[in-house]
Amino acid sequence: MSVMADEFDCPSQDRVVLALLAFITPILAGVFLPWWSVLWLIVSLLFAMAIIALAGYPKIARHLPEPLLLLLIAFGFQLWGEVSGWLGFFVGLFILLFGCVHLLLWVNFLDLGNPRVQHNLDLRFQGTRPALAVAPRTSYCPQHSTAWLATSVDGFAWAVDARVAKGLRTSIDRWSPRVIAQDVVDDSLVPCASSSIVNPAVQEAHCRGEIDASGHLIFTSPQGDHMLRGEPVGVEPGYSLWLDDQPSGLLLEQGASVLWRDDGEALVCRARAESQPVEEIATWLWQASSGWRPLDVSWQSLDDEPQVEWRAPSRLEGERLVYDAWLRPSTDRPSTAACPLKLCIELDGDQAERVSLLLPAMQGGVQPCLKLLRKSRDGRRHAFSCMIGDWQLPGLWCLDQLTSDCGRYLALTAFAEAPAVVHRLAVADVLARRLIFLEQAFLIAGLDTFQEGVITLQQITGRQAAVGAGGLPRLEAQAPAADQADAFVAQGRLQYRSVRVAVDPWSLRPIPDWRVQSGPVPASALGDYVLPAPDGRDAAWLFGLDGAEVEVAAQAPGGACVLTASGCALADLAPSLIWSTDGRYLALTRRVAGADGAAWYLLVLDTHEHTLRHSDQPLEQSPCLQAFDETGLHVAGAAQVAELITLQVLLALPRQMLIRSGDIWLPAEQLSDAVHWLRLDREHLQSWQSLT
């Protein structure tokens, strides 16, 4: 171990002096300055902390709460002396508690909490976990076995399991809480002092790291021209880095790895300067031509795009650093699986144009590449150029993209400059080299899946209002036109709708999120559907069946809504419904959950007189309305035994009048939701509305 020279001790002495000044100065100021000056100083420090943090220097702002706390303590003692007696004591105590609580709230509001540094016992060597299973002491050292313990001259404690001929040798580094495992080829009980341990996984992916007889961590370049040496540093877990016997001034954490370039003339590691605190770890680059320099974080995920998560660099290729990354959707919309990709950062050149994203390879082995060009004017999304193999796509594109399960198509969203938001969907056919756009434009929140030729995406329909029961989407406001929607989207609380788009050979075709139902609907059915009347002059649209309220598998979903082409609207319904043969009456069911389980009740809607009849007698469990003819309503329960309810009995049920609001007829108890019913997209009911 090398001896640190005197110049390396100077930064530590300076930090001690600065720490003493930071401790003494606030106390003296709080005690001897006039109370109004101290109060002004406290307020100024609070505002200075906020300005520094918002300006992008949180590291400097984190040093202000400690002297501010000392200033509050001294200020409390000064007020105690100014106001004598018990009153002064309580005044000083109140000022101290009041100031400390508000200082804590202010620090949390500015997100200036110190990062939590964990020093757990992590079984790693060069950043990779060894194949070592830690067993309890009772199983590792049973009654009839023997274990030997020895200490080598380089500071390692060794234990050998003698239960097998080829024992497991374990070393424990006394300089840091690490455990390294290696198989013993012979039966030697005490390892030699010059033992070296190499992790094959680290050796292949990152570096050739080994520990020499002196306890130094050695990283040798692939060509053997350069050597990086890590020397253990006192009680602090880490290594002081020396490159070719020259000090670098950096500290490498235990378990960290070093990434060499193939020619050995450059390396990258996660380290910190010796004069910096533990949390100030950065990525450092060394090049034989230019020396050491820190690498700036040149990627930042924005609000209106998926999040790119990356960890340590995986490859150093020429003048490009490659990270293994994942593309995850934003957290304020329904989540989908993460997409793997490569984050590539050019080490030289313009920082705004040196970031690119490599997507998984597609059919024919071509690999899409998104190259970062700029941010939007409002700073909420990035603009990329896209190249698939040697095919350069025209225009600018957003980060949100999906590759089809067959690998032939790449779904993209076109970049829209503020005040517009993303509203154009395109698909690139890599085999035909054809770019297809969707004709319909709507606000696109993100792409979810691309399977079997169908793209599933999330459309922004409006802003959420007060949440209520049932499947009716309650909107405070509908989404505006896409070319002026940036302020609307930035306010949040957005309502989404799942949209499916089919990829045809020459076009993109939206798929309705409902089906046309022709036969009886079981009580366990899911999904939206439209049930036309037998005479074709009316239709009932049932929506909101997502199964969210299903408690057990045997129960049917509920909470759906029904809107007829004639304008009658009802909520909180079960999926089974049926028209009478003349198209006037619509029989429906409602599931009501109670302490003894769920019960189904019958409703009859008269679309001509706009009345609703209720039955007080529950139906059989999971009823299915099978037919509604001149004789009456045929209902089958879970036992599939049909029951006839005559038309006379149905018409004798208690009824209530529906109330008109706009062109919608609603029960009185649902009039508060009239505005939400009126905002529904009823375009698919127009063909039946023209006949009513």
Secondary structure, DSSP 8 states (H G I E B T S, - for coil): -----GGGTHHHHHHHHHHHHHHHHHHHHHHHS-HHHHHHHHHHHHHHHHHHHHTT-HHHHTTSHHHHHHHHHHHHHHHHHHS-HHHHHHHHHHHHHHHHHHHHHHHHHTT-------------BTTB--S-----HHHHS-TT--EEEEE-TTSEEEEEETTSSS-EEEEEETTTTEEEEEE-SS--SS--TT-----HHHHHHT-EEEE-TTS-EEEE-TTSS-EEEEEE-TTSSSEEEEETTEEEEEEE-TT--EEE-TTSSEEEEEEEETTS-TT--EEEEEETTTEEEEE-------TTS-EEEEEEEEEEETTEEEEEEEEE--TTS-----EEEEEEEESSS-GGG-EEEE----GGG--EEEEEEEE-TTSS-EEEEEEETTEE-SS-EEEEEEE-TTSSEEEEEE---TT-----EEEEETTTTEEEE-SS---EEEEEEEETTEEEEEEEEEEE-S--SSS---EEEE---GGG-HHHHHT--EEEEEEEEEE-SS-EEEE-SEEE--S---TT--SEEEEE-TTSS-EEEEE---STT--STTS----EEEEETTSBEEEEE-S-EEE-TTSSEEEEEEEEEETTEEEEEEEEEETTTTEEEE-SS---SS-EEEEE-SSEEEEE-TT--EEEEEHHHHHTS-EEE-EEETTEEE-GGGGGGHHHHHTS--GGGHHHHTT-
